């Protein structure tokens, strides 16, 4: 249980909240009114009908400067009656920032905790008004959804009737968070590689085992495999980590915050395994005590994954760093949580936020075809790779066309052939009226007919002015191997790069449709006739080669297994998997 020094917080809070009139909005007033009504209903159940503590304010005046702080004050008095003086559940939010909307949001969250304790889990009287189900979720998840919506246009689609709403929402946005965090280059322009990071987890697990047990001494059944090409590489790490934890802490005993279960994304798996390993090291060696050569030097990796993702989002959105926090502090994650959540709840001034919004909408061309209309009829030429623009509108429905503007052009392009993230594209306002389209740049040479379908493929040879070479003939392979179509190609998604609109994938060729096939063979080589070269093998995951493709349907390939081959493949973007 967590204890609060209530009188001191009350004094500080009253000064900060009553300093300025509330900027009321209808939705805010409704949330405040409903919270006050439910607060009084629960107070009747706790103290007796019409009976209240002497300090109770009972303020229902929505025009009062202290109406939000009085609501919080009375909720704390009610909590004293439910839990005991200055005693609160671990998930209690209480005071966070002096923002009326956040105060009411937190009161609703905490009020539901008190109602669960007093009335029973999810048991409420008929007159209970309740609030949006998101207010039942923890503070970090609520603020993560806020910043995803404001800066990335991500909105949850989880129905409010979901049985475990908060867990469902968290699972829903996991892919968005992974794609943002692992799809953003570092200061050197490099993307984090989940396979390399998982290999570092294995190395640190062996260092911890050496420190605890001695060289070459391991629990019975311990595998100790470091072969990243092994199909059981990740599972072996998970098994060995649990064996070491069982031996050191007791069978089934784990440190607080340990995350159990399995996941499919290598990036998600890394975040979970790294945090569990850091918790195990703290529990066995001591907080922040690590063996020599330890690779897990990022203190963020010791915090739960949602907080780690929210920290990345906040630092990216507001262009700040939180390096001033002491990573050696045993309460590092707790302090980080308070700091990051407060930044979301009480963000920088509007002019700064507008500047960040402008930066979010800036992107560049990946040799996108440009048009004067969203129907892609008036072709104006290829926008050279790297040409900067600002995204303005998107077309209606499922169209991929968007209206962009630059120094000497305002045209329509297909967003898939730009560096604009899909989440940003989806957040654009739809076309309002008929914006003026023109193209005065030196690459504009239309209007005219589109020479080929928009995209890479054969066009890339024209763009870079190369002469195509003779390419292998798939018929030569047909004599010894069976041809299968694209839907017989099983695709395993390893990593998405939303900025480049590409995915790193594993490929298998199956004897029947991949969705129902049980026996498939690994792809050993991919030749791309469009560029007259073999696609490089980027890494190996679960024993399968990893290749990189753009989203969508790619043809003119020679994808070979030991007994089968295919000439095309479909790579789905994260929104339609």
Secondary structure, DSSP 4 states (H G I P E B T S, - for coil): -EE--HHHHHHHHHHHHTTS-----HHHHHHHHHHHHHHHHHHHHHH-TT---TT------TT-TTHHHHHHHHHHHHHHHHH-TTEE-TT------S-HHHHHHHHHHHHHHHHHHHH-TT---TT-----GGGGS-HHHHHHHHHHHHHH-------TT-TTHHHHHHHHHHHHHHHHHHTS--TTSPPP-HHHHHHHHHHHHHHHHHHHH-TT---TT------TTSTTHHHHHHHHHHHHHHHHH-TT---TT---S--S-HHHHHHHHHHHHHHHHHHHH-TT---TT-----GGGGS-HHHHHHHHHHHHHHT---TTS-TT-TTHHHHHHHHHHHHHHTPPPHHHHHHHHHHHTEEEBSS-EEESSTTS-SEEEE--TT-EEEEEEE-STT--EEEEEETTEEEEEEGGGBS--HHHHHHSPBP-S----EE-STT---SB--SS-SSSTTHHHHHTT-PPPP---HHHHHTTSEE--GGGEEEEEEEEETTTTEEEEEEEEESS-TTT-S-EEE--EEEETTTTEEPP--EEETTEEEEEEESEEE-SEEEE-SSEEES-EEE--GGG-
